[in-house]
Amino acid sequence: MERKPSFSLAQPAEFLRSIPRNEFLGGICIVGCVNGLGAQIIETVRLFGWADAALMTFGTSAIVWIACWAAIWLILQPDSEYVRPLDVLVGAASLILIAFPIGGLSWLALSVLSLYLICSSVPLSARRRGAIILFAATVPMLWSRLLFRIFGEMILNVDAWFVGLLLGTGSKGNMVPFADGSGTLVILPYCSSLANVSLAFLAWALISRWQPRRFSTWDIVCCAVAAVTVVSVNVTRIGLMGLSQHHYSAIHSQSGEVIANLLILGLTLSICLIGAKHEIKVSS
């Protein structure tokens, strides 16, 4: 009598151990990014339509799009490692969060997954550098927003104080009088400098971790200069809007927003690239 092959729990375990680690973890990162960015795409298209949403890069900074692509590309780089049991547990927990149709939970899952990859990968490896970039991408998409929910009023008051100082009109809370006395400018959460600072941090992480080199003091200086620069640009932009109602209408428009975002993007990337180039010269 022919004997039927018996099923063993060791079989799926052996199958998992035959899967390349970079493909398994990289695939989960792709699903998380698609779900997290997809929620923002759907909301932006619903509000503005496809054409305007595309012009606004679907409500997400171009730096985030580039960082997500770069992070996944690095994580997917071939190596000799295969899936570990803990990878399966962390991956399953991440997928549970990603399965919910809530963009914030996807970014939370990516935060946990990227921290796990940072702790479990070889220093300076492509996977670890990609994980650092991916975690940095979650800062503007999740953590800075949570931080703003807690300290939002204080952050807006600081922005208003800087703008009032620039215009010479002073400020009260998050309100700044127009320089020509025609009314009051109210600084809303969307205009906060915090979002730009988180993007500067992401740009620094993206450029500094693209190549396999160690962190240095110069990296901290470069990140700080980029953050100060984007805050200065944002405060100057709001200050120009605060000159008069006419200036406000001209600058606080879709085209004005696109120009400001491109300026911030260009300055941030330029500063980080110059910093990275300087560090490479010093180390060589």
Kinemage of the C-alpha trace (Angstrom):
@kinemage 1
@onewidth
@group {chain A} dominant
@subgroup {mainchain}
@vectorlist {calphas} color= white
{ca met a 1} P 0.000 0.000 0.000
{ca glu a 2} L 1.389 3.377 -1.041
{ca arg a 3} L 2.083 5.682 1.857
{ca lys a 4} L 0.929 9.307 1.557
{ca pro a 5} L 3.538 11.968 2.334
{ca ser a 6} L 2.927 13.554 5.725
{ca phe a 7} L 2.792 17.314 6.254
{ca ser a 8} L 5.353 18.815 8.577
{ca leu a 9} L 5.605 22.274 10.101
{ca ala a 10} L 9.224 22.229 9.055
{ca gln a 11} L 8.217 22.465 5.395
{ca pro a 12} L 6.868 26.060 5.452
{ca ala a 13} L 9.758 27.024 7.715
{ca glu a 14} L 12.228 25.665 5.170
{ca phe a 15} L 10.353 27.475 2.398
{ca leu a 16} L 10.578 30.811 4.246
{ca arg a 17} L 14.282 30.317 4.861
{ca ser a 18} L 14.750 29.949 1.105
{ca ile a 19} L 13.311 33.434 0.377
{ca pro a 20} L 15.903 36.220 -0.047
{ca arg a 21} L 15.649 38.610 2.866
{ca asn a 22} L 15.898 41.718 0.714
{ca glu a 23} L 12.942 40.643 -1.452
{ca phe a 24} L 10.724 39.721 1.485
{ca leu a 25} L 11.309 42.914 3.473
{ca gly a 26} L 11.509 45.133 0.395
{ca gly a 27} L 8.151 43.827 -0.804
{ca ile a 28} L 6.511 44.792 2.503
{ca cys a 29} L 8.082 48.260 2.246
{ca ile a 30} L 6.646 48.659 -1.263
{ca val a 31} L 3.143 47.735 -0.070
{ca gly a 32} L 3.445 50.163 2.850
{ca cys a 33} L 4.595 53.049 0.650
{ca val a 34} L 1.875 52.386 -1.933
{ca asn a 35} L -0.819 52.362 0.744
{ca gly a 36} L 0.564 55.409 2.569
{ca leu a 37} L 1.067 57.524 -0.542
{ca gly a 38} L -2.102 56.204 -2.152
{ca ala a 39} L -4.288 57.617 0.610
{ca gln a 40} L -2.800 61.069 -0.001
{ca ile a 41} L -3.210 60.720 -3.776
{ca ile a 42} L -6.889 59.826 -3.476
{ca glu a 43} L -7.602 62.728 -1.122
{ca thr a 44} L -5.741 65.272 -3.269
{ca val a 45} L -7.415 64.143 -6.494
{ca arg a 46} L -10.816 64.275 -4.796
{ca leu a 47} L -10.242 67.874 -3.725
{ca phe a 48} L -8.431 69.328 -6.750
{ca gly a 49} L -8.822 66.974 -9.701
{ca trp a 50} L -6.099 65.040 -11.526
{ca ala a 51} L -4.394 67.965 -13.278
{ca asp a 52} L -4.008 70.217 -10.243
{ca ala a 53} L -3.204 67.264 -7.986
{ca ala a 54} L -0.372 66.204 -10.296
{ca leu a 55} L 0.976 69.764 -10.319
{ca met a 56} L 0.966 69.663 -6.509
{ca thr a 57} L 2.753 66.256 -6.623
{ca phe a 58} L -0.425 64.820 -5.089
{ca gly a 59} L -0.070 66.740 -1.853
{ca thr a 60} L 3.262 65.102 -1.036
{ca ser a 61} L 6.659 66.733 -1.408
{ca ala a 62} L 8.842 65.543 -4.266
{ca ile a 63} L 11.526 64.793 -1.666
{ca val a 64} L 9.259 62.154 -0.100
{ca trp a 65} L 8.599 60.521 -3.482
{ca ile a 66} L 12.326 60.414 -4.274
{ca ala a 67} L 13.203 59.161 -0.785
{ca cys a 68} L 10.684 56.293 -0.923
{ca trp a 69} L 12.041 55.180 -4.297
{ca ala a 70} L 15.665 55.425 -3.116
{ca ala a 71} L 14.957 53.572 0.137
{ca ile a 72} L 13.218 50.664 -1.568
{ca trp a 73} L 15.905 50.476 -4.274
{ca leu a 74} L 18.605 50.173 -1.591
{ca ile a 75} L 16.661 47.642 0.490
{ca leu a 76} L 16.133 45.449 -2.604
{ca gln a 77} L 19.848 45.259 -3.410
{ca pro a 78} L 20.877 41.579 -3.654
{ca asp a 79} L 22.772 39.966 -0.785
{ca ser a 80} L 23.362 36.481 0.635
{ca glu a 81} L 20.867 36.659 3.531
{ca tyr a 82} L 17.573 34.769 3.748
{ca val a 83} L 14.403 35.333 5.760
{ca arg a 84} L 14.701 34.885 9.524
{ca pro a 85} L 11.864 33.905 11.892
{ca leu a 86} L 11.832 37.374 13.445
{ca asp a 87} L 11.528 38.886 9.960
{ca val a 88} L 8.273 36.978 9.513
{ca leu a 89} L 6.868 38.228 12.835
{ca val a 90} L 7.796 41.860 12.197
{ca gly a 91} L 6.619 41.635 8.589
{ca ala a 92} L 3.273 40.118 9.604
{ca ala a 93} L 2.710 42.819 12.240
{ca ser a 94} L 3.546 45.490 9.663
{ca leu a 95} L 1.152 44.036 7.109
{ca ile a 96} L -1.657 44.004 9.669
{ca leu a 97} L -1.243 47.760 10.140
{ca ile a 98} L -0.843 48.357 6.411
{ca ala a 99} L -4.042 46.404 5.693
{ca phe a 100} L -6.168 49.116 7.288
{ca pro a 101} L -7.255 51.833 4.783
{ca ile a 102} L -5.586 54.530 6.884
{ca gly a 103} L -2.452 56.157 5.510
{ca gly a 104} L -1.091 57.018 8.951
{ca leu a 105} L -1.051 53.370 10.017
{ca ser a 106} L 1.006 52.489 6.942
{ca trp a 107} L 3.609 55.089 7.886
{ca leu a 108} L 3.579 53.773 11.465
{ca ala a 109} L 4.193 50.260 10.127
{ca leu a 110} L 7.025 51.556 7.940
{ca ser a 111} L 8.540 53.328 10.959
{ca val a 112} L 8.587 50.091 12.964
{ca leu a 113} L 9.836 48.042 10.023
{ca ser a 114} L 12.604 50.500 9.129
{ca leu a 115} L 13.791 50.673 12.762
{ca tyr a 116} L 13.904 46.879 12.815
{ca leu a 117} L 15.955 46.870 9.616
{ca ile a 118} L 18.335 49.474 11.013
{ca cys a 119} L 18.940 47.355 14.132
{ca ser a 120} L 19.222 44.018 12.292
{ca ser a 121} L 21.351 45.014 9.286
{ca val a 122} L 25.093 45.350 8.845
{ca pro a 123} L 26.418 48.930 9.285
{ca leu a 124} L 26.829 50.793 5.983
{ca ser a 125} L 25.011 48.021 4.098
{ca ala a 126} L 22.545 49.033 1.391
{ca arg a 127} L 19.650 47.633 3.435
{ca arg a 128} L 20.532 49.658 6.500
{ca arg a 129} L 21.040 52.867 4.539
{ca gly a 130} L 17.736 52.329 2.781
{ca ala a 131} L 16.018 51.751 6.115
{ca ile a 132} L 17.424 55.023 7.485
{ca ile a 133} L 16.065 56.901 4.467
{ca leu a 134} L 12.697 55.153 4.788
{ca phe a 135} L 12.418 56.062 8.465
{ca ala a 136} L 13.306 59.658 7.622
{ca ala a 137} L 10.457 59.630 5.067
{ca thr a 138} L 8.009 58.785 7.850
{ca val a 139} L 8.991 61.948 9.744
{ca pro a 140} L 7.155 64.455 7.471
{ca met a 141} L 4.408 61.940 6.685
{ca leu a 142} L 3.606 60.950 10.276
{ca trp a 143} L 5.772 62.099 13.174
{ca ser a 144} L 5.911 65.838 12.440
{ca arg a 145} L 2.120 65.813 12.065
{ca leu a 146} L 1.709 64.103 15.432
{ca leu a 147} L 4.154 66.564 16.946
{ca phe a 148} L 2.123 69.429 15.512
{ca arg a 149} L -1.053 68.041 17.084
{ca ile a 150} L 0.623 68.304 20.483
{ca phe a 151} L 2.609 71.532 20.121
{ca gly a 152} L 0.794 73.123 17.170
{ca glu a 153} L -0.263 76.314 18.926
{ca met a 154} L 3.230 76.999 20.230
{ca ile a 155} L 4.788 76.303 16.803
{ca leu a 156} L 2.394 78.680 15.031
{ca asn a 157} L 3.029 81.352 17.662
{ca val a 158} L 6.779 81.083 17.050
{ca asp a 159} L 6.243 81.406 13.276
{ca ala a 160} L 4.045 84.445 13.865
{ca trp a 161} L 6.659 85.997 16.161
{ca phe a 162} L 9.340 85.683 13.478
{ca val a 163} L 7.035 87.138 10.811
{ca gly a 164} L 6.000 90.000 13.103
{ca leu a 165} L 9.650 90.705 13.825
{ca leu a 166} L 10.410 90.743 10.092
{ca leu a 167} L 7.538 93.115 9.302
{ca gly a 168} L 8.007 95.228 12.422
{ca thr a 169} L 4.323 94.876 13.316
{ca gly a 170} L 4.620 92.421 16.180
{ca ser a 171} L 2.293 89.461 16.653
{ca lys a 172} L -0.437 88.165 18.913
{ca gly a 173} L -0.693 84.401 19.066
{ca asn a 174} L -0.688 83.151 15.490
{ca met a 175} L -1.901 86.497 14.086
{ca val a 176} L 0.246 89.213 12.524
{ca pro a 177} L -1.086 92.652 11.436
{ca phe a 178} L -0.533 93.536 7.775
{ca ala a 179} L 2.292 96.024 7.339
{ca asp a 180} L -0.044 98.524 5.622
{ca gly a 181} L -2.660 98.220 8.365
{ca ser a 182} L -5.269 96.694 6.036
{ca gly a 183} L -6.056 93.734 8.248
{ca thr a 184} L -4.564 90.766 10.070
{ca leu a 185} L -2.691 87.772 8.700
{ca val a 186} L -3.539 84.475 10.397
{ca ile a 187} L -0.861 81.782 10.178
{ca leu a 188} L -2.548 78.408 9.743
{ca pro a 189} L -1.075 74.918 10.296
{ca tyr a 190} L -0.489 74.424 6.568
{ca cys a 191} L 1.937 77.373 6.572
{ca ser a 192} L 3.962 76.136 9.545
{ca ser a 193} L 7.738 75.868 9.235
{ca leu a 194} L 7.740 72.481 10.980
{ca ala a 195} L 6.780 70.596 7.799
{ca asn a 196} L 9.666 72.212 5.924
{ca val a 197} L 12.128 71.330 8.692
{ca ser a 198} L 11.074 67.671 8.522
{ca leu a 199} L 11.626 67.741 4.751
{ca ala a 200} L 15.092 69.223 5.259
{ca phe a 201} L 15.880 66.329 7.613
{ca leu a 202} L 14.621 63.877 4.985
{ca ala a 203} L 16.733 65.481 2.236
{ca trp a 204} L 19.800 65.243 4.457
{ca ala a 205} L 19.116 61.565 5.221
{ca leu a 206} L 18.517 60.820 1.538
{ca ile a 207} L 21.744 62.380 0.304
{ca ser a 208} L 24.013 61.462 3.215
{ca arg a 209} L 22.936 57.778 3.272
{ca trp a 210} L 22.920 57.209 -0.484
{ca gln a 211} L 26.636 56.406 -0.371
{ca pro a 212} L 28.163 54.009 2.201
{ca arg a 213} L 29.982 56.410 4.506
{ca arg a 214} L 29.947 56.949 8.245
{ca phe a 215} L 28.172 59.778 10.049
{ca ser a 216} L 30.271 62.777 10.995
{ca thr a 217} L 29.959 66.144 12.705
{ca trp a 218} L 29.729 67.748 9.284
{ca asp a 219} L 26.480 65.837 8.676
{ca ile a 220} L 24.907 67.484 11.711
{ca val a 221} L 26.078 70.927 10.571
{ca cys a 222} L 24.707 70.329 7.077
{ca cys a 223} L 21.316 69.193 8.405
{ca ala a 224} L 21.115 72.199 10.751
{ca val a 225} L 21.980 74.672 7.964
{ca ala a 226} L 19.311 73.120 5.699
{ca ala a 227} L 16.706 73.375 8.480
{ca val a 228} L 17.529 77.022 9.206
{ca thr a 229} L 17.425 77.830 5.495
{ca val a 230} L 13.962 76.366 4.913
{ca val a 231} L 12.616 78.117 8.014
{ca ser a 232} L 14.048 81.401 6.725
{ca val a 233} L 12.451 80.896 3.304
{ca asn a 234} L 9.089 80.064 4.849
{ca val a 235} L 9.151 83.038 7.225
{ca thr a 236} L 10.189 85.344 4.363
{ca arg a 237} L 7.346 84.035 2.196
{ca ile a 238} L 4.781 84.645 4.945
{ca gly a 239} L 6.371 88.036 5.609
{ca leu a 240} L 5.887 89.029 1.967
{ca met a 241} L 2.255 87.963 2.208
{ca gly a 242} L 1.947 90.163 5.275
{ca leu a 243} L 2.894 93.347 3.421
{ca ser a 244} L -0.657 93.917 2.174
{ca gln a 245} L -3.831 92.223 1.013
{ca his a 246} L -2.573 92.490 -2.568
{ca his a 247} L 0.677 90.707 -1.735
{ca tyr a 248} L -1.259 88.052 0.151
{ca ser a 249} L -3.520 87.303 -2.826
{ca ala a 250} L -0.579 87.131 -5.235
{ca ile a 251} L 1.661 84.894 -3.113
{ca his a 252} L -0.963 82.771 -1.385
{ca ser a 253} L -2.017 81.133 -4.667
{ca gln a 254} L -1.368 77.799 -6.300
{ca ser a 255} L 1.400 79.200 -8.500
{ca gly a 256} L 2.948 80.999 -5.544
{ca glu a 257} L 2.879 77.791 -3.548
{ca val a 258} L 4.513 75.832 -6.364
{ca ile a 259} L 7.294 78.446 -6.684
{ca ala a 260} L 7.907 78.430 -2.925
{ca asn a 261} L 8.020 74.629 -2.808
{ca leu a 262} L 10.453 74.485 -5.731
{ca leu a 263} L 12.665 77.086 -4.065
{ca ile a 264} L 12.693 75.160 -0.787
{ca leu a 265} L 13.348 71.897 -2.635
{ca gly a 266} L 16.214 73.398 -4.640
{ca leu a 267} L 17.893 75.052 -1.653
{ca thr a 268} L 17.523 71.993 0.570
{ca leu a 269} L 18.948 69.569 -1.969
{ca ser a 270} L 21.746 71.984 -2.909
{ca ile a 271} L 22.873 72.450 0.698
{ca cys a 272} L 22.809 68.709 1.371
{ca leu a 273} L 24.656 67.932 -1.873
{ca ile a 274} L 27.335 70.508 -1.090
{ca gly a 275} L 27.680 69.060 2.401
{ca ala a 276} L 27.980 65.512 1.080
{ca lys a 277} L 30.539 66.556 -1.532
{ca his a 278} L 32.600 68.351 1.125
{ca glu a 279} L 32.530 65.280 3.381
{ca ile a 280} L 33.644 62.995 0.542
{ca lys a 281} L 36.592 65.308 -0.199
{ca val a 282} L 37.610 65.413 3.461
{ca ser a 283} L 37.360 61.631 3.915
{ca ser a 284} L 39.345 60.975 0.738
